[in-house]
Amino acid sequence: MTISRKINKFGFEYDTADAKEYFDPDYKYCSLLWSHISNEPGGTVRTCCIAKDRIKDKHGNDFNLGEHSMLEILSSETMTNMRNRIRAGEDIPNCETCWIDEGNGKESKRQQYNNYYKEWYGDDCINYSVEPERLIDVQLIFDNTCNLKCRSCNTNYSSKWREESIDRNIPFWETTAEINMNDIERSAFWKTMDDWTKDVMRMEIMGGEPFYMKEFKQFVDYLIDTGRSKNVALTLSTNGTIADKDFLDKMVKNFRDIAFSVSIDGVEDKFTYLRHPGKWDEVKQNLDYYYELHNSEHPVFVQITHTVTALNILYLPDFHEYFKTTFPNFKIWNNSVHYPKWISPPVLPNSAKKMITDKLLRYDWLPQYREEANALVNFMNSPLYTNGESVVASLKNKFDAEKLKFFDERSSQQKWTIFKSQIVGGDIYREENFVKVFPELYELIRHEFDYYTEFEAVSTAGFLPVSQGEYSN
């Protein structure tokens, strides 16, 4: 074998003979865990947007971008410990969503991004044998400003949800950080921007709705003014209700490339119900514009993000058929909801899941979606809890397997109860009607969900409080 020295784009020098060891280890490595930070509105952070837990300091307190820098968090004891446990071959609990997806045969975010990194940055983009010093990829949420209150969302990610959450006794979290992330004069996020943006090559902007966020536009101006935008591939998630064409043109001309992820959970009346109070006709016009942009000579890629819940999984073939005929060049990312469990596909009754399974397996999927459709079927047919997952970890060893199974089944039933009360509660508050919008689904679940009896009960008793854990987990 000929051995030569090589220096990758991040300045790391290595022997080509060592490339396998450094860049493609045997354990379940995740490129994001070595190079990425994802924040929430309010400034708290996770290793990625689907990670189970927030990143905490050594005292157990949440890191916050108002008070801590991005690079400080990346090199924190908590993240170092997670990387060491991954190197030791552990399936760490923080990454549970990926382990579930992989167990069901669905390509997980971990696997997707490992492949993306090799495609975007080369095989040698990360040395997994050492601790990282640079951020390559970030996912940012500047705040929760939004004009929609989607059924699968909450106040944490949509300001539009706040009043309804208070009125309906739905719990929500708010930051207690002394310095707001968007305090441009004082926050660590803004004060250390010159340090952490210099190596970033990809940014994903989430919401809320970014087109409504003034801080996001200031951030874009900073990247353009410093010339760093030319090195950045920018991805923007939008709900499709607005297309700021002047701002879009500015980004297209100044960033290395641009991608948009347009969140669409249904078409026509299902869109309006699931993404209240969005209007389908207006969104359809914006989709027409995005489709032209996607097919233009500009380096712009647009995909559809379809959030798959218990409410719309029955209609997944109809959704794909619509886009196959109307916008055939759009790629669809089927983003299955794992949390909160009360709206996740596995919460549905077994009899309904059998009928939905039959419909999904009969549909003639495009080749690129067949494997994913099978994985969604597997996920839907999996139990909400197994092996005592519903029991607090510190108490699990106090019960035998039969008792743990009982607790799991009881917790699953509680989530189904929350599903019914939240659907009806939302309908009463928003003056909508689940039965009219989803008649086929209701026919499958009506033997376990008497909508009109539930409607009368909520109307009489009012909106009863739900605990934070029951609602959000």
N, C-alpha and C positions, 0 to 999 in steps of 0.2 A: 504494500500500500504506500502510495506517495503521501507524505505528510507535509502540509504547508501551513503557514500562519495566515489567519484571516481576521479582519476587523469588521464587525457588523456596524450598522448605521448608528448604534448607540455608543460606539467607542469601545466595545468589549473585544479583546483580542484572544483568539483561541486556536488550537490545532484542529485542522479539519477532521482528524481522527477522533477527536473528542466531541464532535458535533452531536452525535446521537445521545450521549450522556447528558450534555448540557441542555439541549433544546427539545428532546423527545423522550423524557424519562418514562419508566414503566408505570409509575403510579398515576392516579387520576388527577393530573395537574389541570389547573384552570388558568388560562392566560390572564383573565380579568383579576384574579387574586394577586397577581404580580405587577399589575400595571394600571389599575382602575379604581375609581371612587364613584359612588352614586349617592347623591344626596336627596333628601326629602324636603318639602316645604317646611320652613322653620330652621333648616340648617343641619338637622341630624343626618347621619350617613350610614350606608350599608356597603358591603363589598360589591354588591350589584343590586339592581332594582328588585330582584326576586329573592334575595337573601332573607332568611327567616328572622334574623336578629339585627338590631342596630350595633354599630361598632362602639365599644365602650373603652374608657381608659382603665388603668390598673386598679382604680378604686371602684369600678362598676358604674361610673357615670357616663352618660351619653356624650360622645364627642359632638361638637357643633361648629359649623363653619364660621359662625360669628366670632368664636373664641379660639379656634384651632385651625392651623393651616392644613392644606390638602396633603402636603408631603409629610407633615408630622403624623397625620392619621395613617398614611400608607405604611410608614415605618413603625407604627405603634406596637406595643407588646401584644395586643390582642390580635392584630393581623399577622404578626410574626408567628405567633402561636398557631394560628390556623394554617399558615403555609407549612410549618413544621409537621403538623398533624397530617396534612395532605401528603407530604413527603414520606411519612411513616405508613402510608397506605390506608388511612382512616377515611371513611365516608362521614365527614363532619356534619353535625346537625344543621349548621347554618346554611348548608347547601342542599337541604332536603328536597326542594322542588326539582332540582336537576336529577337527584337519585331516583325520585318517583318517575319522572319522565323517561329516564333511561331504562328503568325497570319495566315500563309499559311499551318499550320499543319506539318511543318518540325521541327524535334528536333534541337533546337538551340544550339550554343556552350555553352551558360549558362546552359542549361538543361543537356547537355552531361557531362560537367565538375562537376556539382553538383553530378551527379551519379558516375562519376569516383572517386571523392574524397571519397565518402562513401565506394566505393569498395576498393580503394587503402589504405585509411588512417583510415577508421572507421567512424561511425555515429557522433562521437564527435570531429572531426578533427578541427573544427573552432567554436569559440564562437562569434556569430554574434552580440551579444549585446554590445561588447566592441571593441575598436580600435585595430588593429593588430600591433604586434611588430616584427613579423618574416616573412620572405619570405619562402614559402614552395615550390613554383613552379615558374620557370622563363622561359621565351622564349628569346633567345639571337640571335642577328645578329651581327657578328663582323665587317663585311663590305659588300660591294656590289660586291666583286670580283666574276665574273661568266664567263663561257665560252659559254653561250647561251643568246639570246635575244628573249624571248618568246613573242608572239603576245599580250598576256594579261599582260605583265610586262612593266617596264619602267626603266629609268636610275637610279632612286632611289634604285632599288633592283638588278640591273645588270650593271656592268661596261661595258659589251659588247654593251649596248644600247647607250652609251654616244655619240660616233661619229655620229651614225645615227640620234640621236635626234637633234644634232647641224645642221647636213646637211639638215634635213627635217623640221626644225623650230618647233620641238616639245618641249614644255617647260618642265623643270625639276627643282627640288629643290635641293639645296646643303646647308649643315650645315654652320653656321657662328660662331660656338662655338670656343672660344679661345684655348681650350685644346681638342685635339682629344681623343675620347674614347679609342683608341688603343695606346695612348702614355703611355707605361707601367710605366715609371718613374713618370709621373705627374697626370695621369687621376684618378678621384675618383673611377671609376669602378675597376681599378686594385689595387689602394692603400687601398681600404676598403674590398678587397676580403675575407680576413680572417673573417670579421664581418658578411657579408651577406651570405656566402656559408655554414656556420656551421649548419644551419637548413634546407637547401634546400634538398628536397627528389626527385624532378623531374626537369629535364632540357630538354628543346626542343631547338635544334640548327637549325636555318633557314639560308637562304642565300639571294642573291648570292648562291654560291655553296660551302658548308663548306669544302669539300675535297681540295679546292684550297686556303683555308685561313690559313696562317701560325699562326695567332693569336689564332685561334680555337685549333690548335694542341698544342700550348703553354699552353692554358687553360686546356686542357685534361691532360697534363703532371703535371700541378699544382695540379689538383684534385687527380691524382694517387699518386703523391709524398707525399701529405698530408694525404692520406688515406681516404679522403672524398668521393672518387669515389665509395667506397663500399656501401655507403648509398644512392647513386643516381641512379635513373632510367633515362637513357639517351635516348632521341628520336632525331633522326637526319633526317632532310629533305634533300633529294638529287635529282638532276635532272636525275640520272640514267646513265649519260654518263661516269662515272668513278667509279670503285670499288677498293679502296686502301686496298688490302687484308691484308697487314701487319698491317696497322693502325687499321683496323677493328678487327683483331685478338687481338690486344693490348686492345682495348676497351671492347671486349667481356669478356676478362679475368679479367678485373679490375673494371667494373661497376656492380652494383646490377643486373641490366638487361638492355638490349639494344633493341630499336625498330627503324626501318627505315621506313620513308615515302617517297616512290619513286614517283615523279611527272610525270605522263604520261597523256597527253591530247588527244591522238589519237594514232593509230597504223599506221605503214608503212608511206605512203606519207603524211598523215595528221599529224603524229608526227613531221616530218621534217618541215612542213609548220608552225605549231603552236609553235614549239620549235627550231627555226632556230639557228644555222646550224646543229643541232643534227642529227645523222645518226641512223636510226632505227635498222639496222643490229647490230651495236655496242651496242646499248641500250638493244636489245633483248638478246644478250649474257650476259650482266650484270644482266638482269632479271632472266635468267636461274640460275646464281650464287646465287642471292638473294633468289630465290625459294628453292634452296638446303639448304641455311642457315636457312630459315624460317622453313623448315621441319626437321632440324637436332636436335640433342640432346642439342645444346646450347640454353640458354635462350634468344633467339632472335625472335622478332616479326617483320614482314614486311607487310606493307599495301601499296596500290596504292592510291595516291591522284589525283583525276581527276577534274581539274578545268573546270567547266561547263560555257561556254560562248554562245553568239549568234552564234558563228561559229561552235560549235560542239554539241549543244543540240539535233539536229536532229539525230545525230549518236550515241546517248547515248545507245540505245539498242544494236547496233553493237559492241560498246566498251565492254559492259558487256558480250555479247555473246562470244567475243574473250577470255576474261579472264576466263569465266566459263569453256571453253573447254581447254584452254592452261595452265592456272595457277589457278586451281579451289580453292586452299587453300588461295589465297590472298584475303583479305578484300579490298573493294573499298570504299573510302570516296569521295562522290560527293560534291565537294566544289563549290557551285554556286557563281558566281561573282556578287556582288552588285555594286561595283565601280571599274573602271569608268563606268558610266551608258551607254556610247556609245557602249560598247561591252557586256553589260549584256543582258541575254535572252529577257527581256521585250522590248528591243529596236526594235525587229523584227516587220514587218507588221502583222496586225491581220490575214490576209488570210494565211500567212505562219505559224503563231502560231497555227491556226486551224488544219492544216495538220500535224504539228509536234505533237500536242496533240493527234491526232488520232493514230499516230505511237507509241507514248510512252504508251498510254493506252491499245493498242492491244498486246504489247510485254508481254511475260510470264516471269515476273520478279521473281527472287528468293525471297522467303518470307521475307528475311531481308531487301530487297530493295523496296518492294511494296509501303509502306507508304511514303518513301522518294521520289519515282518517282512521286507519286500524288502531293506531296508538291512542287516538281520542276515544275510540270505542272501548279499548282496554281500560283507560283511565275512568271513564264514566261507570264502568261495571265493577270497579274496585270499591271496597268499603271505605267510608270516610275515616274510620279508625280501625287499626288492627293491633294486636299484641299489647293492649293497654295504653295506646297512644293518647287516649283521652284523660288519663290519670296523670297527675303531677309526678314527675320523674322520681322525686324523693319518697313518694309513697308506694310506688309500683311493687317494690319487694315485699310489701305487707299483705299482698293478695295473691291467691292462686290463679291459674290460667282461666278457670271457669268464671271467677269473680271479675277478672279483668275484661273478659268477653262481655259480661253483663254490663259493665260500666261503658264499654265502647258502644254497645247497641243502644243504651239509654242516651248517650251523648249524641249519637246519630239521629235519634228520634227528636231530641231537643232542637237540633239544627233544622229538621224538617218543619217543626212547629214555628221556628223563627222565619223560615222561608214563607210560610203561609201568612203570618202576621205582618211581615214587611211588605209583601206584595199587596195585600189588602190595605195596609196603612198608607202606602204610597198612592194607591188608587184613590182613596178617600181624600187625601190631602191635595192631590193634583187633579182631581176630577177626571180620572182615566178609568179604563175597564180592561183588566187582564183577559177576561173571557172573550171579549169582542176582538181583541188584537191577536190573541193566540188560541183560537178555538180548537185547533187540532191537538195542541198540547193539553189544553184543559180536558178534552175528552179522554186523554190517556191517564190523567191523575185525579179526575173528579171523585172517584171512589174513596180517595184519601184526602181530598181537599174540596169540601163543600164551600165554594166561594161565597155564596150568598149568606150562608149561616155565619161564616167568618166575618163577612162584611158587617152584618148586623151586630155581632159581638163586639167588634172594634168600634163601631159607631156608638154603641151603648156605653162601653167601658172607657172609651177614650184611648189615647196612645200610651200603653203601659211601658214603663222603662225596661230597657234591656241592659245587662251588664256589659262593660267594655269587652271582656274576654269572650262572652257569648256572641257578640255581634261581629267582632273583628277577626277572630281566629277560626 
